[in-house]
Every structure is written in C-alpha cells, then in structure tokens.
Amino acid sequence: MKEFLNLDIESLFNYVLKEIRYGWIDTKQQEHFDDNNDDREYHLQTPEETFCRKIGICWDRCELLRYYFENNRYSFKTYLIYLYINDNYCPSHSFLVYKNNGKYIWIEPSLSLITRGIHEYDSEQECLKDAKDRFIKNGFKNNFFTPNDDLSNFYCYEYQKPNYGIIGPKFYNHCRTGRKIKI
C-alpha cells in the first residue's frame, strides 16, 4: 500500500475508479457484484482488504480514501447521505471531502457519471448541497427511489472512522452518532 499512499490526487481518483470493482464482501467472505447488498450480510472492509481484494461499495471505498488522506495528513471529513424510504430500504452513499487552499474538494470515483469527478467548492454547505442534488438525480435515474418517495426524509451525517468488520445496520448506527447536517 506504500505506492498507493504516494499517488497524487488525480492518480488516486483514477486508481479507485478503475481498480476497485463495485461490489461487496459478505460475512462469509464471498464477493457480490450488485447494488442491493444485504445489510445484515455485508461487512465493512478495512482499507487494506479493499485495496488487496480490489472490491468495495462506496462505504469501503470511502474508508480506502480515508486511509490515503489520513496518512498524507490532509484535513478531510466523511459523510453519509441517505433517503429513508422504509425500515427495509434506505438508499445511501458515503463520500469524502478534503480541504485544500481554502477550497472544499469532493473526490468521487463512483460509477455514476452524475456524481463522478473531483468537484471543488467555496464552502462545505455548497459541496453538500451539490452532493445531495446529484444523489437525488442519480437515485431517480437508476430507480433507487420514485416520485412517490418523500424527499423530506433525506439525511446527511458527518461521521468519524467506524470500526471495520461491522455489518450494515451497525454502520448506519455509527454514522448517525456523528454530526447531523441540514442541507
């Protein structure tokens, strides 16, 4: 992972985008390549596992980015955004924003062309508003939610490093102990 830590930001973005396949690892260490992970079977990988196995959903990818930014001593924050539909369905996304030269920079090596990129903003609120708008647009485009879903059930939390190995519901619970942000 030493070479990973020496990447510049553009190379980091491209590495995660191209080398880390979108998928998840279950509690039995089996790989799955779909969006609809079973939160009770999913487990959050360590950055090393994500790097070595080259697979992860946004939660895993975000922790890999955390590893990079933490070790390179950047100022950064991680966020979880989600739309509560019901107790069994809650589309979400986690992402990292770092600060450089007074700018807030959202690095988003996702599969979605709507959200993908390295986006620069003057404020945290401007960044989070754009992330919310892109998340909702992507959600409608990919049928994660419908016009009948209540968009007032949208939530955003800034969260600290979670314990690795936790299952989906524990990850949500961890994030909800962080700072709730109104967007």
N, C-alpha and C positions, 0 to 999 in steps of 0.2 A: 504494500500500500504506500510505500515511500514515494514511488513515482507518481501516484495519484495525488499526493499532497503537494507535489511540485508543479502541477498543472497551472496554467494561467486560467482566468475565469472563462474565457471563450472555449478553451480546450476542455475544461471541467464540464461546461454545459454540453458540449458535443459528446464527451465520453458517456455521461449519464444517459443522454438521449439515445445514443447509438449502441452502447454496450450493455446497458441494464434493460433486459427484456421486461415487458409489462406482465406481471403475474404475481403469484403469492405462494408462500410455503405454509402448509398446514402443520398442525401439532404433531403429525406423524412424519414430518419432513418430506412430504410429497409436494411436487410442483403442480400448480394450476395456472392456466393461461386464460382467465376470463375476468370480467369486471365484477361479477357477482360472487365475491368471496363470502364464505360462511363465517361471520364474525366470531363464532364460537370455536371454529376450527383454525382460523387464521392465527398466526403468531407473528409479532413484530420482531424482525431480524436485527441482529447487531449490524453496524456498518460493515464490519469485516465479512459477515455472512452474505450481505447484499453484494459486496464487491467480489467475493470469491464465487458465489453461485450465479452472479450476473442476472438476477431476477428480483423484482420487487414492485409493489404498488407505490402510490405516492407517499404513503406513510414511511415505507422503508427507504425510498429514495431521499426523502426529506432528512432522515437520520444519517444517510450517507453524506449529504450536503452539510449537515451539522458537523459531522466529523471533520470535513475539509475546513470549514470556516472556523471552527473552534481551534484546530491545530495550527491554522495560519493567523490566528489572533485577530480576526475581523470582529467588528461589532455587528450582531445579527439577532434576529428574532424568528421564531417559528410560529405558524398559525394553523389552526384547523377551522375550516368553514364547512357548514353543512345546512341542509334543508331538512327539517323534521317533517316527514310525511306521516309515519305512524311508528309504533313501537318495533315493528319488524323491518322498516325500510327508511333509511336515512342517508341519502347520497352525500358524500363528503369529499373533501380534498384538503391535504396538508401541503404547506409550501414554506419556503424560507425567503426572508428579505434581509439583505445586508445593507449597511450604511457605508458610503464611500464619498469623500469630498462633499459632505453635506446633502447628498442625494440618497434616496431610498431605492434600492435596486432589487426587484423581484426576479430571481432566476428560476425559470420554469421550463425544465427539459421534459415536458409532457408529450404525449402522443397527439393531443388535441391541437390543431392549428389555431384554434380560437385563443388558447391560453399560452401556447409555446412562445418562448423568447426570453430575452433579457430586457426587462422593462424598467425604465428609470422615472422617478417621481420626485417632486419637491417636498412631499410630506407623507407621513405614514397613512393618514386618512385618505389621501388621494390614491395611494397604492392599494389600500384595502377596498376602496370603492370600485376601482377598476377590476380587482380580483373577483369581487362579488358579481359585478356585471358580466364578466367573462364566464364565471362559473355557471351563472343562470342561463346565459346564452348557450353554452355548451350542453347544459342539462336538458334544455328543450330540444336542441338539435339531435341529441343522442337518446331521447325518450327516457331520461332518468326521472323526469317528472313531467307533468302535463299542465295545461292551463287551469285545470280544476284544483291543483295543489296551492295551498296557502303560502305565498311568498313571505308573509309576515312571520313565518316560522323559520326564518333564516337566522343562523347564529355564527358568530366568529369569536374564537378564543386564541389569545396568545398563550403558548404553553412552553414549559421547560422540558428538559430532556426526560423522556419516560424511561421506565425500566424495560429492558429488552426481554423478549420472550413472552410478553403479556398477550392475551387474546384481545380481539376487537372491542368487546364491551369495556374491558379494563382500560384500553387506550382512550376511548371516549371519556370515561370517568376521569382519567388522568388529565386530559385536555380541559375538561370542564372545571378543574380546580385552578386553572390559570385565569388570566385577566380577560373578562368578558368585554368585548368591544362592540359598541353600537355603530353600525355603518348606515 
